Amino acid sequence: MRRLKELIIEKTILLNGFACIFFVVLIFFFLAKDGLALFRTISIRDFLFGQLWNPIAEPPQFGILPLFLGSFLVTLGATAISVPLGMACAIFIGEIAPRWMRELLKAGVELLAAIPSIVIGFVGMTMLGPMVKNIFHLPTGLTALTGSFALAFMAIPTIVSIMEDAISSVPRSYKEGSLALGATHWQTIYRVIIPAASSGIVAAIMLGIGRVIGETMAVMMLTGNASVMPRTILEPVRTMTATIAAEMGETVHGSEHYFALFALGLVLFAITFIINLIADAALHRKRK
Amino acid sequence: MNKIETRDLSLFYGAFQALIGVDIAITEKMITALIGPSGCGKSTLLRTLNRMNDLIDGVRVTGNVLIDGKDIYGEKTDLVELRKKVGMVFQRPNPFPLSVFDNIAYGPRTHGIKRQSELEGIVETALTHVELWDTLKDKLDRFALNLSLEQQQRLCIARLVAVTPDIVLMDEPCSALDPFATGKIEELMFELKKAYTIVIVTHNMQQAARVSDRAGFILLGRLVEYGETRQVFTNPREKQTEEYITGRFG
């Protein structure tokens, strides 16, 4: 009887484990089924490198390069802002802050993660947008940069908490060894602790980027949604995610446009998959 | 003159008093062993000598620790200078996750030496000093954590030698090593004694008897007895020392 119970529990857990993978595979096939249907009428080349996205033109244009560049610019900006900030924050929490402040800051960072992205979108629209507009004397404040700022705030909690974990799990003996040699606290941090935590730091950055690329709501509100080829970060852009969210409601099921959005989703899926793979590889990197 | 001298040294971890009025005078270029049962405060005493206890929250120290006549708990103490002068070898070998070369060059680089040729010289001298040069001279770029434990501990000593300290504190440096490797490290200690003042914490009494010139017995935070090693081991003045040494407790 007990053996049977053990067996059932064991198999249930096993099943749950496989279920996760199963769902990912299922989602992939679901995306692929409708996404790949697009390439019956449009070449992959035109899709990936076409410079015009205009589904309602005659004939419709499905070039995702402007959308890809939009996502790329926003992500790049958000990364450039969130990585230094997040890293400094993680080092402060993990190494420098006294215990009571550490707890306070960690709670604060977690709170930041809990803010719904639509709220960040609000704040961005009413505060960030006008600020960017005034500072750079632009016709509109809804630009890639504005989106970058908002997304940076969303990536920081991910970056900080994973990085701080990595920094805190550096063996105490490394730190003691360094200080005992007469190194200062700062020298110890950048010569021993950061190198020792480097794989976790890379993983944190990658997962932060993954978070940014997939984000939709805030970028839709803040980047101006112009599907043109962007030249600078101070222009309105449209990201891949915002495109799908904005246009899905207007498509006819089974139309070319419908398939194109699925193909776009497939591209996104591939990008985040690769980024997670890099993060995973970094976390499990073995020293030779 | 005494190299190290403590006067009425007490240390508190919060409300717990780990050291009680310790007075000890340590002579230059000798090996001084601190012995006693686990938790008696011998490591704590050792760590007051380079102020490593500062890293722990809620530590309070009263009394004085004089090194070359200067109170290291005085306001003017430069911790970097202090720790350059008073080096430490830890219980478990703790090389940095870097190459052999970078481990030894770590200290000198930290203290501002940048020229590669100069660093190479320092690395060679330090490794020669701990008798690792012949084994490792062609493998300086090897990852330090892949060496054997004994080699790692030697490397840690070499890393220390590279910053030319005056005093070497050893906190149970052989407890992670097998008897053969322990013997090798002990030989090295005799060699190091010529140039450095060594203070070693050990709960291996045979080791204390073998290597040290002076020995101090610590029990419950008090320095119960301190003197010539031979006298402490063969003719202890205090009853507690005798009981500990003959193995009645500890």
Contacts between the chains, C-beta under 8 A, distances in Angstrom:
chain1	res1	chain2	res2	distance
A	98	B	57	8.0
A	99	B	57	6.6
A	171	B	94	7.4
A	173	B	90	6.2
A	173	B	92	6.4
A	173	B	94	3.8
A	174	B	94	6.4
A	174	B	96	5.9
A	174	B	97	7.4
A	175	B	55	7.9
A	176	B	52	6.6
A	176	B	55	7.1
A	176	B	88	7.9
A	176	B	90	6.6
A	176	B	94	7.1
A	177	B	90	6.6
A	177	B	94	4.4
A	177	B	95	7.7
A	177	B	96	6.7
A	177	B	156	7.2
A	177	B	159	7.8
A	178	B	96	7.2
A	178	B	106	7.3
A	178	B	110	7.9
A	179	B	52	7.3
A	179	B	55	7.1
A	179	B	83	6.6
A	180	B	50	6.4
A	180	B	52	6.4
A	180	B	83	5.7
A	180	B	87	6.5
A	180	B	88	4.1
A	180	B	90	7.7
A	181	B	83	6.7
A	181	B	84	7.5
A	181	B	87	7.0
A	181	B	106	6.5
A	181	B	107	4.3
A	181	B	110	6.5
A	181	B	159	6.8
A	181	B	160	7.0
A	181	B	163	5.7
A	182	B	80	4.9
A	182	B	81	7.2
A	182	B	82	7.8
A	182	B	83	4.2
A	182	B	84	3.7
A	182	B	107	6.8
A	182	B	110	6.6
A	182	B	111	6.6
A	182	B	163	6.2
A	183	B	80	7.7
A	183	B	106	7.6
A	183	B	107	7.6
A	183	B	110	4.5
A	184	B	80	6.1
A	184	B	110	8.0
A	187	B	110	5.3
A	191	B	106	7.0
A	191	B	109	7.9
A	191	B	110	7.1
A	192	B	96	5.5
A	192	B	106	7.9
A	195	B	97	7.0
A	195	B	98	7.1
A	196	B	96	7.4
A	196	B	97	5.2
A	287	B	97	6.8
A	287	B	143	5.5
A	287	B	145	7.2
A	288	B	143	6.5
